Amino acid sequence: MPIVLITEALLQKSTVRDARILRDRMLSGFCVRMNARTRTFRVATSVAGQQFRLTLGHWPLISVDEARAQAMQVLRECRAGRLPAREIKKKLPTLAEALVAYCSAKGIKASSSKRYDSLMRTHFGQWLGRPVDDLQDGAFSEHCSDFAQSKGAALVEVARGLWGALIKYLNAVHGLELDSPFAKLAAVGLMPERAQPRARVLQERDLPAWRAALDKLGERQRDFLLLTLYTGLRRNECRELQRQQIDLAKGVLSVLETKNGKPHSLPITPMMAEILQRRCDGLEPGDEHRRFRQPGRPCVMPWPAMTCRRTCSGDNGGCSSAPSCRPRPAASCNMTWRPLTFHRPTLC
């Protein structure tokens, strides 16, 4: 049996599929069996003159370091002449650690990971530092029931989806048999009705009021909203535009980071060109400065981040205080908010 240093890199790059056993150079008695479909960590040693074999787990469900740490505990018992228990109790991660591992394994964007972390800290903070098998306790189910009955339908729906996905991940990776309390509540009809989508299309009769309010804004804010209208970009896609993504000579706007992960490009129309030329004056293609940001502020918009694609209407035809609105304007704006979706226009 070859003696090698068992590492993550070795298991990733190795093409061995003939059930060969590789012994570890660092820890005698620790080995890995290279099967056709799996990589199995094992302990192979002797106890009181008798051969002893124990399977620790399969890579990558457990890492090399975790398997070596488990092997060290088993070998310590073997060297003392004691026959170790066949079942090795695994150290389970805390809920906080499991959430980070889940987001990393699924490739979830940083913004979504931050939102999930905030939800957990706000509403499930008392379980973050506890091992994930504590989620089987009745206290956790009771907390989920109280949460589902006392919070808004939209928030409950997000939490239900997150917990369902996280519990499936824990069951697959750590061999647990957890059940989602939200699924049990739904089965007996104790979950609130799902949140209904609101009307998100701006009506033609509202356009004059929207435009009147828009004209009262500063140039940067007005350019931001008009560019989202002309391009159909999401607010973060428009906010994060860089000079190098804008090719005015060829008339092409490249969007590299999108919600679905697929980059795409748009032709620059005359109306778009007027705005982009104004925002790009004085910048070189390699400049990393965002077009709609100011130093020290994440985004310069007249309204809060969640309402930057909304419009308003009122008896006065718009928001009388729109130019002075900042990220908490609700008290100072005499307006009624209406959600708005900018559909991707037919570019000409």
C-alpha positions as CSV (number, residue, x, y, z in Angstrom):
1,M,0.0,0.0,0.0
2,P,1.5,3.3,-1.1
3,I,2.4,5.8,1.7
4,V,1.5,9.4,0.9
5,L,0.5,12.6,2.6
6,I,-3.3,12.5,2.3
7,T,-4.5,16.0,1.5
8,E,-7.6,17.6,-0.1
9,A,-5.5,18.4,-3.2
10,L,-4.5,14.8,-3.6
11,L,-8.1,13.5,-3.5
12,Q,-9.3,16.2,-5.9
13,K,-6.6,15.5,-8.5
14,S,-6.1,11.7,-8.1
15,T,-7.5,9.5,-11.0
16,V,-7.0,6.2,-9.1
17,R,-10.2,4.2,-9.2
18,D,-9.0,0.6,-8.5
19,A,-9.9,0.4,-4.7
20,R,-6.3,1.0,-3.9
21,I,-5.6,1.9,-0.2
22,L,-3.3,4.9,0.4
23,R,-1.7,5.1,3.8
24,D,-1.0,8.5,5.5
25,R,2.6,9.5,6.0
26,M,1.6,11.9,8.8
27,L,-0.6,9.5,11.0
28,S,0.3,5.8,10.9
29,G,-2.9,3.7,10.7
30,F,-4.9,6.4,8.9
31,C,-5.7,5.6,5.3
32,V,-8.1,6.2,2.4
33,R,-9.6,3.7,0.0
34,M,-9.8,5.0,-3.6
35,N,-12.9,3.3,-4.9
36,A,-14.5,3.9,-8.3
37,R,-17.1,6.3,-7.0
38,T,-16.1,7.2,-3.5
39,R,-13.1,8.0,-1.3
40,T,-13.5,6.2,2.0
41,F,-11.5,7.2,5.1
42,R,-10.5,4.2,7.3
43,V,-8.4,3.2,10.3
44,A,-6.3,0.1,9.7
45,T,-4.3,-1.1,12.7
46,S,-4.2,-3.8,15.4
47,V,-5.4,-4.1,18.9
48,A,-3.9,-6.8,21.3
49,G,-2.5,-8.7,18.3
50,Q,-5.8,-8.6,16.4
51,Q,-6.4,-6.7,13.2
52,F,-8.8,-3.8,13.5
53,R,-10.5,-1.9,10.7
54,L,-13.0,1.0,11.1
55,T,-14.6,3.2,8.4
56,L,-14.7,6.9,9.3
57,G,-16.7,8.4,6.5
58,H,-16.6,9.4,2.9
59,W,-14.9,12.4,1.2
60,P,-16.0,15.1,0.6
61,L,-18.8,14.8,3.2
62,I,-16.0,14.9,5.8
63,S,-12.8,16.7,5.1
64,V,-9.3,15.2,5.4
65,D,-8.6,17.2,8.6
66,E,-11.9,16.0,10.2
67,A,-11.1,12.4,9.2
68,R,-7.6,12.6,10.5
69,A,-8.8,14.0,13.8
70,Q,-11.3,11.2,14.2
71,A,-8.6,8.6,13.3
72,M,-6.3,10.1,16.0
73,Q,-9.0,9.5,18.7
74,V,-9.5,5.9,17.5
75,L,-5.7,5.1,17.3
76,R,-5.2,6.6,20.8
77,E,-7.6,3.9,22.1
78,C,-5.9,1.2,20.1
79,R,-2.5,2.1,21.4
80,A,-3.8,1.8,24.9
81,G,-5.0,-1.7,24.2
82,R,-8.7,-0.8,24.2
83,L,-11.0,-1.8,21.4
84,P,-12.7,1.5,20.2
85,A,-16.4,1.7,19.7
86,R,-17.4,1.1,16.1
87,E,-19.6,4.2,15.9
88,I,-17.7,7.4,16.2
89,K,-19.7,10.4,17.4
90,K,-19.2,13.3,15.0
91,K,-18.8,16.8,16.2
92,L,-21.7,18.7,14.6
93,P,-21.4,22.4,13.6
94,T,-23.3,25.2,15.3
95,L,-26.2,26.7,13.4
96,A,-24.1,29.8,12.6
97,E,-21.3,27.6,11.1
98,A,-23.8,25.5,9.2
99,L,-25.3,28.6,7.6
100,V,-21.9,29.8,6.4
101,A,-21.1,26.4,5.1
102,Y,-24.5,26.1,3.3
103,C,-24.1,29.5,1.6
104,S,-20.5,28.7,0.5
105,A,-21.5,25.2,-0.8
106,K,-24.5,26.6,-2.8
107,G,-22.5,29.6,-4.1
108,I,-25.0,32.1,-2.7
109,K,-24.2,35.7,-3.4
110,A,-22.8,37.9,-0.5
111,S,-25.8,40.1,-0.5
112,S,-28.2,37.1,0.0
113,S,-25.9,35.6,2.6
114,K,-26.0,38.8,4.5
115,R,-29.8,38.9,4.4
116,Y,-30.0,35.3,5.6
117,D,-27.6,36.0,8.4
118,S,-29.6,39.0,9.4
119,L,-32.9,37.0,9.5
120,M,-31.3,34.3,11.6
121,R,-29.8,36.7,14.1
122,T,-33.0,38.7,14.4
123,H,-35.5,35.9,14.8
124,F,-33.5,32.7,15.6
125,G,-30.5,34.2,17.4
126,Q,-30.7,31.9,20.5
127,W,-29.9,28.8,18.3
128,L,-27.0,30.3,16.4
129,G,-24.4,29.2,18.9
130,R,-25.9,25.7,19.5
131,P,-25.2,22.4,17.6
132,V,-27.5,21.8,14.8
133,D,-28.9,18.6,16.4
134,D,-30.5,20.9,19.0
135,L,-33.0,21.8,16.3
136,Q,-34.8,18.6,17.1
137,D,-35.9,20.0,20.5
138,G,-39.5,20.8,21.1
139,A,-38.5,24.4,22.1
140,F,-37.4,25.1,18.5
141,S,-40.6,23.8,17.0
142,E,-42.6,26.0,19.5
143,H,-40.5,29.0,18.6
144,C,-41.2,28.4,14.8
145,S,-44.9,28.1,15.5
146,D,-44.9,31.5,17.4
147,F,-42.8,33.0,14.6
148,A,-45.3,31.8,11.9
149,Q,-48.3,33.1,13.8
150,S,-46.9,36.6,14.8
151,K,-44.9,37.7,11.7
152,G,-45.9,38.9,8.3
153,A,-46.7,36.4,5.5
154,A,-43.7,37.5,3.4
155,L,-41.2,37.2,6.2
156,V,-42.6,33.8,7.2
157,E,-42.3,32.6,3.6
158,V,-38.6,33.6,3.4
159,A,-37.8,31.9,6.7
160,R,-39.7,28.8,5.7
161,G,-37.8,28.5,2.4
162,L,-34.4,29.1,4.1
163,W,-35.0,26.6,6.9
164,G,-36.3,24.0,4.4
165,A,-33.1,24.2,2.3
166,L,-30.8,24.4,5.3
167,I,-32.3,21.3,6.9
168,K,-32.0,19.3,3.7
169,Y,-28.4,20.3,3.4
170,L,-27.7,19.3,7.0
171,N,-29.4,15.9,6.5
172,A,-27.4,15.2,3.4
173,V,-24.0,16.3,4.6
174,H,-24.1,15.3,8.3
175,G,-26.4,12.3,8.1
176,L,-29.1,13.8,10.3
177,E,-32.8,13.2,10.1
178,L,-34.1,16.6,10.9
179,D,-37.6,17.8,9.9
180,S,-38.6,21.4,9.2
181,P,-41.1,22.6,11.8
182,F,-42.6,24.8,9.1
183,A,-43.4,21.8,7.0
184,K,-45.2,20.2,9.9
185,L,-47.1,23.4,10.6
186,A,-48.2,23.6,7.0
187,A,-49.4,20.0,7.0
188,V,-51.9,20.8,9.8
189,G,-52.9,24.2,8.3
190,L,-51.1,26.4,10.9
191,M,-49.1,28.4,8.4
192,P,-50.4,31.9,7.3
193,E,-51.6,32.3,3.7
194,R,-48.8,33.0,1.3
195,A,-48.1,36.6,0.5
196,Q,-49.9,37.8,-2.6
197,P,-47.9,39.7,-5.2
198,R,-48.8,43.4,-5.5
199,A,-49.5,45.2,-8.8
200,R,-46.1,46.3,-10.0
201,V,-46.8,47.9,-13.4
202,L,-47.0,51.7,-13.7
203,Q,-50.2,52.7,-15.4
204,E,-50.0,55.2,-18.3
205,R,-52.2,57.7,-16.4
206,D,-49.5,57.9,-13.7
207,L,-46.6,58.7,-16.0
208,P,-47.0,62.5,-15.9
209,A,-47.0,62.6,-12.1
210,W,-44.0,60.3,-12.0
211,R,-42.1,62.5,-14.5
212,A,-43.0,65.6,-12.7
213,A,-41.5,64.2,-9.5
214,L,-38.5,63.0,-11.3
215,D,-37.7,66.4,-12.8
216,K,-37.5,67.8,-9.2
217,L,-34.6,65.5,-8.3
218,G,-30.9,66.2,-8.6
219,E,-29.1,65.3,-11.8
220,R,-27.4,62.1,-10.4
221,Q,-30.7,60.7,-9.0
222,R,-32.6,61.6,-12.1
223,D,-30.0,59.9,-14.4
224,F,-30.1,56.8,-12.2
225,L,-33.8,56.4,-12.5
226,L,-34.0,57.2,-16.2
227,L,-31.2,54.8,-17.0
228,T,-33.0,52.0,-15.2
229,L,-36.1,52.9,-17.2
230,Y,-34.3,52.9,-20.6
231,T,-32.3,49.7,-19.9
232,G,-34.6,47.6,-17.7
233,L,-31.6,47.0,-15.4
234,R,-32.1,46.0,-11.8
235,R,-31.1,48.7,-9.3
236,N,-27.9,47.0,-8.2
237,E,-26.9,46.3,-11.8
238,C,-27.3,50.0,-12.7
239,R,-25.8,51.2,-9.4
240,E,-22.6,49.1,-9.9
241,L,-21.9,50.1,-13.5
242,Q,-18.2,50.8,-14.1
243,R,-16.6,52.9,-16.8
244,Q,-15.0,49.8,-18.4
245,Q,-18.5,48.3,-19.0
246,I,-19.6,51.2,-21.2
247,D,-18.3,51.3,-24.7
248,L,-19.6,54.5,-26.2
249,A,-17.7,54.1,-29.4
250,K,-19.3,50.8,-30.3
251,G,-22.6,51.6,-28.6
252,V,-22.6,48.6,-26.2
253,L,-23.4,48.4,-22.5
254,S,-22.1,45.2,-20.8
255,V,-23.7,43.9,-17.6
256,L,-21.3,41.4,-16.1
257,E,-23.0,40.5,-12.7
258,T,-26.6,39.6,-13.0
259,K,-29.2,37.9,-10.8
260,N,-29.0,34.7,-12.8
261,G,-25.2,34.8,-13.1
262,K,-25.2,35.1,-16.9
263,P,-23.6,38.3,-18.3
264,H,-25.4,40.1,-21.1
265,S,-25.0,43.3,-23.2
266,L,-27.4,46.0,-24.4
267,P,-27.2,48.4,-27.3
268,I,-26.8,52.0,-26.2
269,T,-29.7,54.1,-27.6
270,P,-29.4,57.9,-28.1
271,M,-31.3,58.5,-24.8
272,M,-29.0,56.2,-22.9
273,A,-25.9,57.7,-24.6
274,E,-26.8,61.2,-23.4
275,I,-26.9,60.0,-19.7
276,L,-23.9,57.7,-20.0
277,Q,-21.8,60.4,-21.7
278,R,-22.6,62.8,-18.9
279,R,-21.7,60.3,-16.2
280,C,-18.5,59.2,-17.9
281,D,-17.0,62.6,-18.5
282,G,-13.5,62.7,-17.2
283,L,-13.1,59.0,-16.6
284,E,-10.9,56.4,-18.3
285,P,-12.1,52.9,-19.3
286,G,-10.1,51.4,-16.5
287,D,-11.5,53.7,-13.8
288,E,-13.2,51.6,-11.0
289,H,-15.4,54.4,-9.8
290,R,-19.1,53.5,-9.9
291,R,-21.3,55.8,-11.8
292,F,-24.0,56.3,-9.2
293,R,-22.0,56.2,-5.9
294,Q,-20.4,58.8,-3.7
295,P,-17.5,58.1,-1.3
296,G,-18.7,56.8,2.0
297,R,-22.2,56.1,0.8
298,P,-23.4,52.8,-0.8
299,C,-25.8,54.5,-3.2
300,V,-27.0,58.0,-4.0
301,M,-30.7,57.9,-4.5
302,P,-33.6,60.1,-3.4
303,W,-35.5,57.2,-1.9
304,P,-34.6,54.2,0.2
305,A,-33.0,51.3,-1.6
306,M,-36.2,49.2,-1.7
307,T,-38.2,52.0,-3.3
308,C,-35.7,53.2,-5.9
309,R,-37.9,51.6,-8.6
310,R,-41.1,52.9,-7.3
311,T,-43.1,56.0,-8.2
312,C,-45.5,58.3,-6.5
313,S,-48.7,60.2,-7.2
314,G,-50.8,62.5,-5.2
315,D,-53.2,65.4,-5.3
316,N,-50.3,67.8,-6.0
317,G,-49.0,65.6,-8.9
318,G,-45.9,64.4,-7.2
319,C,-43.6,64.8,-4.2
320,S,-43.2,68.4,-3.2
321,S,-40.1,67.7,-1.2
322,A,-38.5,65.1,-3.5
323,P,-35.2,67.0,-4.0
324,S,-34.5,67.0,-0.2
325,C,-35.6,63.4,0.3
326,R,-32.9,61.2,1.7
327,P,-32.9,57.5,2.9
328,R,-35.7,58.1,5.5
329,P,-38.0,60.5,3.8
330,A,-41.4,59.0,4.7
331,A,-42.3,61.7,7.2
332,S,-41.3,64.6,4.9
333,C,-42.8,63.4,1.6
334,N,-46.5,64.2,0.9
335,M,-46.9,61.2,-1.4
336,T,-48.4,57.8,-1.9
337,W,-45.9,55.1,-3.0
338,R,-46.8,52.8,-5.8
339,P,-44.5,49.8,-6.7
340,L,-43.1,49.9,-10.2
341,T,-41.5,47.4,-12.5
342,F,-39.6,48.6,-15.5
343,H,-39.9,46.0,-18.2
344,R,-37.1,45.6,-20.6
345,P,-38.0,48.0,-23.5
346,T,-37.8,47.4,-27.2
347,L,-34.5,49.2,-28.0
348,C,-34.4,51.2,-31.2
